Amino acid sequence: MVGKRTDYLSWDEYFMAVALLSGLRSKDPNTQVGACVANEQNKIVGVGYNGFPWGCSDDELPWDRTGNYLDTKYPYVCHAELNAVLNSITSDLRRTRIYVALFPCNECTKVIIQSGISEIIYLSDMYQNTDSVKASKIMLERAHIPYRQFIPERQSILLKFS
């Protein structure tokens, strides 16, 4: 009798991998962020990545990170978390969790709270000392929404197309 595989992905690994894979769709030359929303039954109900809104050409709007505000990407880019919520297959995201490559900014945190998402699992908190992330954590604590860092047990997952 053959036993089952033991090296299969955990749910956290699976959903974080989907978030990271989604981030590879981003055309941002500096930062590719993905997000994945999963419900209580471990079904994916939304995915997103950072990019410009529909109808806004990524060949015409700027990708710069410095300069005049209107000449940078910041006023135009929709973050992965916002897109994952907007792309959701359901309008009821209560009791779901969101997996994100980076800890959410304050604007995305507002969307997460308002949508009913009940937990955040993030990979990196590299902007933890910014006011945006500090504000995010204040709001999450006041709204009683837990967040935790995903600590991978494996270094990588290999996908092959052949």
Disulfide bonds with the S-S distance in Angstrom:
none
